[in-house]
Amino acid sequence: MTFRVYSGPRGSQSISPLEKDRHLFKEFSVLDEAMSWARHINDSGRVALLVEGDDGTRLTKQQIVTALKNPEAREPHDHAA
């Protein structure tokens, strides 16, 4: 599994799928590592714009901020019957 964290300068807006190739990203094998990197980016004067995984995970800029404020919120939702 691969998770990519896309980043940009502070003040950047969320990115669309077509804009991804114009942004820096770093890959991780676990979502927790990707979220730790997103926190590092946000704390260092840049901004995490998108977290995207091979499993269909997609967190926008605002969802990343919310998940970093409330770690339980980023857990995948169970699809219980």
C-alpha positions as CSV (number, residue, x, y, z in Angstrom):
1,M,0.0,0.0,0.0
2,T,1.2,3.5,-0.8
3,F,0.1,6.8,0.6
4,R,1.2,10.1,-1.0
5,V,1.2,13.4,0.9
6,Y,1.1,16.4,-1.5
7,S,2.3,19.7,-0.2
8,G,2.6,23.4,-1.2
9,P,3.4,26.8,0.2
10,R,1.4,28.2,3.0
11,G,-1.8,29.7,1.6
12,S,-2.2,27.2,-1.2
13,Q,-5.7,26.0,-1.9
14,S,-6.8,22.4,-2.1
15,I,-5.7,20.7,-5.3
16,S,-7.7,18.8,-7.9
17,P,-6.6,15.5,-9.4
18,L,-5.5,17.3,-12.5
19,E,-3.2,19.6,-10.5
20,K,-1.4,16.8,-8.6
21,D,1.5,16.6,-11.0
22,R,2.5,20.3,-10.2
23,H,2.9,19.6,-6.5
24,L,5.6,18.0,-4.4
25,F,4.7,14.7,-2.7
26,K,6.3,12.1,-0.5
27,E,5.3,8.5,-0.3
28,F,4.7,6.3,2.8
29,S,3.6,2.7,3.2
30,V,1.3,3.4,6.2
31,L,-1.3,6.1,6.7
32,D,0.0,6.9,10.2
33,E,3.4,7.8,8.7
34,A,1.7,9.9,6.0
35,M,-0.3,11.8,8.7
36,S,2.9,12.3,10.8
37,W,4.5,13.8,7.7
38,A,1.5,16.0,7.0
39,R,1.7,17.3,10.6
40,H,5.4,18.0,10.1
41,I,4.7,19.9,6.9
42,N,2.0,22.0,8.5
43,D,4.3,22.8,11.5
44,S,7.2,23.8,9.3
45,G,5.6,26.7,7.3
46,R,4.2,24.7,4.4
47,V,0.8,23.0,4.1
48,A,-0.3,19.4,3.4
49,L,-2.8,19.7,0.5
50,L,-3.8,16.1,-0.1
51,V,-3.3,12.6,1.3
52,E,-4.1,10.0,-1.3
53,G,-3.7,6.2,-1.0
54,D,-3.8,3.3,-3.4
55,D,-6.7,1.9,-1.4
56,G,-8.9,4.9,-2.4
57,T,-8.1,7.0,0.7
58,R,-8.4,10.7,-0.1
59,L,-8.1,13.5,2.5
60,T,-8.3,17.1,1.4
61,K,-6.5,20.0,3.0
62,Q,-9.4,20.7,5.4
63,Q,-9.9,17.0,6.2
64,I,-6.1,16.7,7.0
65,V,-6.4,19.7,9.4
66,T,-9.4,18.1,11.1
67,A,-7.8,14.7,11.4
68,L,-4.6,16.3,12.9
69,K,-6.7,18.1,15.5
70,N,-8.7,14.9,16.3
71,P,-6.7,11.8,15.5
72,E,-9.7,9.5,16.0
73,A,-11.5,11.3,13.1
74,R,-9.0,9.9,10.6
75,E,-9.7,6.3,11.3
76,P,-11.5,4.6,8.4
77,H,-15.2,4.3,8.9
78,D,-16.5,0.7,9.3
79,H,-18.9,-0.4,6.7
80,A,-20.9,-2.6,9.2
81,A,-24.1,-4.2,7.9
